[in-house]
Amino acid sequence: MANDLFNSFMTGPDEQGRFGDFGGRFVSETLMPLILSLEEEYEKAKTDESFWAEMNDLWTHYVGRPSPLYFAERLTDHLGGAKVYMKRDELNHTGAHKINNVLGQIILARRMGKTRIIAETGAGQHGVATATVCAKFGLKCVVYMGAHDVERQAPNVFRMRLLGAEVVPVTSGRGTLKDAMNDALRDWVTNVRDTFYCIGTVAGPHPYPAMVRDFQAIIGKEVREQMDAAEGRLPDTLVAAIGGGSNAMGLFFPFLDDTDVNIIGVEAGGKGVNAKMEHCASLTGGRPGVLHGNRTYLLQDDDGQILEGFSISAGLDYPGIGPEHAWLHEIGRAKYVSITDVEALEAFQLCCTLEGIIPALEPSHALAHVMKLAPTLPADHIICMNMCGRGDKDIFTVAKALGFEMGNFG
Ligand SMILES: *Cc1c(COP(=O)(O)O)cnc(C)c1O
């Protein structure tokens, strides 16, 4: 790929919050002042050493960073090709990468004098991370969740309530993640004075996609150092699963200008990208439109109605993808593929028995792509995949998919 000293992939977004044709700030006038004050505060924090000192302290003592970089030796032997490393972000407090970002936003909220935090959540993982950090700081927390998801994700709803959060079931629209996002935005406009909206992925109006990316970039920064210590060089290929794209952006971003490093995002192919939209592959199977305050690739029907998508992994069923990924896709700096439910389940099981790690279903998609890729590459090729979440939350789904009845494993 052509690149020179004056051309960086890391300078975006522009002042309008655009990554090429994607991103931006498609919000009502009433929301604009809030977004601008958030942007101003974030711009200040970015270069404020005391902000990052607080982040680093909490990352170390509350989250457990740095997460290890782990050489998956038996998996590597089994696949018979490239060397496979895992970035162990599933070992973070609350079991996934989400808390990296939530901490950043909540420290920002505190600096802005906000006392009430709102969030949207689909599968509940971002809601749990937000409720956790709110409990830690004694902040009021309200989580909007589609009524349908409240039913499907009962354990996470209970976790949030244990942590002191109020969970609001959203019945408007079709009662899913998209409707929860709309209600959260409405809440924000109505409660401007004391409320901060904590978004869970690299989506939403500018500056959210860049801000969430910057908080998650700790993942890729650590990988650079850890890989240098382990192998004395950069990895050859990075692989990460994509829902909205925050764990992937966090791993990819610090490597964007190292154009020898291959970057691959893995979307949820559900029952197959060619079947009647029974998937969540926004880039592979969607087209550009506007949702949640930004322009990006979306799952939509011919009339522009947002579709719900389908995946065995609840955490991947965001109907869009972060605008920076849409841009990286269009300029060709990153490649995006999809993995079906069946393939992800196979990778899930292999990871359990070969590595003693029960992965979440989301990174099982990334792992499934690594399983396809590694055997085609030489032994001196290094792949690093992001193990962005642990699988405790998914064992019931997996049991059902594999035909086990819980409580009857005889
Ligand atoms: C939420 C979640 C995802 C999807 O979100 P991204 O923003 O794409 O990272 C992926 N994996 C896990 C474990 C999650 O909890």
The ligand as a MOL file (V3000), in Angstrom:
LIG
                    3D

  0  0  0     0  0            999 V3000
M  V30 BEGIN CTAB
M  V30 COUNTS 15 15 0 0 0
M  V30 BEGIN ATOM
M  V30 1 C -19.8500 -5.4840 23.2770 0
M  V30 2 C -18.9120 -6.5280 22.8830 0
M  V30 3 C -18.4480 -6.6340 21.5540 0
M  V30 4 C -18.9130 -5.7430 20.4480 0
M  V30 5 O -18.5790 -4.3960 20.5820 0
M  V30 6 P -17.3880 -3.6970 19.8010 0
M  V30 7 O -17.6720 -2.2570 19.9800 0
M  V30 8 O -17.4760 -4.1350 18.3750 0
M  V30 9 O -16.1160 -4.1130 20.4240 0
M  V30 10 C -17.5180 -7.6110 21.2580 0
M  V30 11 N -17.0800 -8.4610 22.2030 0
M  V30 12 C -17.4970 -8.4020 23.4870 0
M  V30 13 C -16.9410 -9.3810 24.4520 0
M  V30 14 C -18.4250 -7.4370 23.8650 0
M  V30 15 O -18.8400 -7.3810 25.1370 0
M  V30 END ATOM
M  V30 BEGIN BOND
M  V30 1 1 1 2
M  V30 2 1 2 3
M  V30 3 2 2 14
M  V30 4 1 3 4
M  V30 5 2 3 10
M  V30 6 1 4 5
M  V30 7 1 5 6
M  V30 8 2 6 7
M  V30 9 1 6 8
M  V30 10 1 6 9
M  V30 11 1 10 11
M  V30 12 2 11 12
M  V30 13 1 12 13
M  V30 14 1 12 14
M  V30 15 1 14 15
M  V30 END BOND
M  V30 END CTAB
M  END
